[in-house]
């Protein structure tokens, strides 16, 4: 193992240790108001962005902006070429940028937030941000590493990007393949059995590469579950109906947390430790976002609290 990877892993572990963790998230969730929660976060790494946030949506976005900043810092610590490992893991930020652009094109009243700046973790945003219409966005995606999403409606664009991100993660980041397969399961299950939408050809193709041909072609949710490969069935093993997929997603996050923590403890350095750090940092941001929602409700339990359990 190169000295650069060892040094990067040491810094990644130090970064993880600064985050609030599950106990810190529960303390934030128990606050009587959002303002109290934001004050409690002043001693956490999230303070840099959170201190200027107004309202729940800004506060939650500040949490994810902090995560992105630290992923960029982590990428800078890695040896030459190491940042490529993190690009698929940061794909959700580029997807969020596209989603914001689509909302702005739809003339919605809310002002679109500033796009996330990905730096070395960008896949194709500098070409996507200049697209003026959904059709132009599709063309830009098709000419980029994202590939053609299969349609130019907002849901087709975003669903295509999400499935492409899962496929790229499974191929380019072997330690994260289990998570990518689980994310693909959740995405396809929602599209087919919650939203009752047909899959575009590229999405079906990518899903078949990850999950085999049976599940994406299933006519019922039960058939879908039975058609999944054993390596991916775990994510919906305890969810008998599509209405319970939110619990499956919470379980997916818990699995990412567990696996990431194991990777962090498993060695002195190397890509697995770095991927584990990204996993744990991402889960922490997800928990803190849920905790802020709970605090905004006056500390009362709800689905946000269920997510923290």
C-alpha positions, -999 to 999 in steps of 0.1 A, spaced: 0 0 0 14 34 -10 23 60 16 -2 83 -1 -31 59 5 -21 54 41 -19 91 47 -53 96 31 -68 69 52 -55 84 84 -69 118 75 -102 102 65 -105 85 99 -97 118 117 -125 136 96 -150 109 106 -142 113 143 -152 149 142 -188 143 131 -217 141 156 -226 105 151 -258 88 161 -258 102 196 -252 137 184 -280 134 159 -304 123 186 -295 153 207 -302 176 177 -335 158 170 -346 163 206 -342 201 205 -374 221 210 -370 242 179 -349 245 147 -331 275 161 -320 254 192 -309 226 169 -288 250 148 -272 264 179 -263 229 191 -247 223 157 -223 252 162 -197 229 177 -199 204 148 -182 204 114 -216 215 99 -213 249 115 -194 265 86 -225 263 63 -253 260 89 -247 293 107 -261 313 79 -291 290 71 -326 303 75 -354 277 77 -354 239 75 -347 235 38 -317 258 39 -304 241 71 -307 207 55 -290 219 23 -262 233 44 -256 199 59 -252 183 25 -230 212 14 -208 204 43 -206 168 33 -196 177 -2 -169 201 10 -154 174 31 -155 149 3 -136 174 -18 -111 178 10 -108 140 13 -102 138 -25 -74 163 -22 -57 141 4 -56 111 -18 -26 102 -41 -27 110 -78 -58 95 -94 -74 87 -61 -101 113 -65 -116 92 -93 -127 67 -67 -150 93 -51 -166 107 -83 -193 80 -85 -199 83 -47 -206 121 -51 -229 117 -81 -259 126 -60 -248 162 -59 -247 165 -96 -281 149 -98 -294 174 -73 -280 202 -95 -299 189 -125 -331 185 -104 -328 221 -93 -323 233 -128 -354 214 -139 -375 230 -112 -362 264 -123 -372 257 -159 -406 247 -147 -411 283 -135 -417 272 -99 -420 302 -75 -392 291 -52 -358 305 -61 -334 277 -71 -305 274 -48 -269 279 -60 -257 246 -76 -233 225 -57 -197 230 -68 -181 196 -72 -145 205 -82 -126 174 -89 -157 153 -81 -176 166 -111 -187 142 -137 -202 165 -164 -219 195 -146 -200 222 -165 -217 210 -197 -251 202 -181 -255 236 -164 -257 254 -198 -286 232 -211 -316 255 -215 -344 229 -219 -350 193 -208 -343 182 -244 -309 199 -242 -302 183 -209 -309 149 -224 -285 156 -252 -258 168 -229 -262 137 -207 -261 115 -237 -228 131 -248 -213 127 -213 -202 98 -191 -238 97 -177 -252 84 -209 -287 88 -224 -313 87 -197 -339 75 -223 -363 105 -221 -365 142 -216 -393 144 -190 -380 155 -156 -386 121 -140 -369 103 -170 -339 125 -167 -335 121 -129 -343 84 -129 -319 78 -157 -291 96 -138 -298 78 -106 -296 44 -123 -265 54 -142 -249 65 -109 -257 31 -93 -242 13 -123 -210 34 -123 -206 30 -86 -209 -8 -88 -183 -9 -116 -158 17 -104 -160 13 -66 -160 -24 -59 -163 -20 -21 -196 -1 -27 -212 -26 -51 -235 -40 -24 -248 -5 -17 -252 3 -54 -272 -28 -60 -295 -20 -30 -300 16 -43 -309 2 -77 -335 -21 -61 -352 8 -43 -352 29 -74 -367 3 -96 -393 -8 -70 -405 28 -66 -407 35 -103 -426 3 -111 -448 -3 -81 -453 31 -63 -453 56 -92 -465 29 -117 -441 41 -144 -425 21 -171 -387 20 -173 -369 36 -202 -347 14 -222 -314 27 -207 -327 23 -172 -339 -12 -179 -306 -21 -194 -286 -8 -164 -310 -24 -140 -305 -57 -158 -267 -54 -156 -269 -49 -118 -299 -71 -109 -304 -95 -137 -333 -94 -163 -361 -109 -141 -367 -82 -115 -368 -52 -139 -394 -71 -160 -416 -82 -131 -453 -76 -133 -459 -75 -95 -439 -65 -65 -438 -100 -52 -425 -112 -85 -399 -84 -84 -387 -95 -50 -384 -131 -60 -366 -122 -92 -338 -103 -74 -304 -119 -71 -294 -131 -36 -268 -104 -33 -295 -76 -37 -326 -92 -22 -316 -81 14 -328 -46 9 -364 -56 6 -363 -89 24 -385 -76 52 -408 -53 31 -438 -73 18 -456 -43 2 -444 -13 -19 -458 10 8 -430 -1 31 -402 9 9 -394 39 31 -384 13 58 -363 -4 32 -345 28 25 -338 34 62 -325 -2 64 -303 6 34 -287 35 52 -282 14 83 -264 -12 61 -242 15 46 -233 27 81 -225 -8 93 -204 -17 63 -186 17 63 -177 13 99 -163 -22 93 -142 -8 64 -128 19 86 -118 -5 113 -105 -31 88 -71 -17 78 -45 10 81 -50 24 46 -62 19 11 -93 25 -10 -116 4 13 -109 27 43 -116 58 22 -148 43 8 -158 34 44 -152 70 55 -174 84 27 -201 60 37 -200 70 74 -199 107 66 -228 103 42 -249 85 68 -241 112 93 -254 139 70 -286 119 63 -292 115 101 -286 151 109 -309 162 81 -336 140 97 -327 153 131 -332 189 119 -367 180 106 -376 165 140 -364 197 158 -384 218 134 -414 198 146 -406 208 182 -387 176 190 -418 155 183 -413 121 168 -423 114 132 -408 97 102 -376 117 107 -372 101 142 -380 67 127 -351 72 104 -328 79 134 -338 48 152 
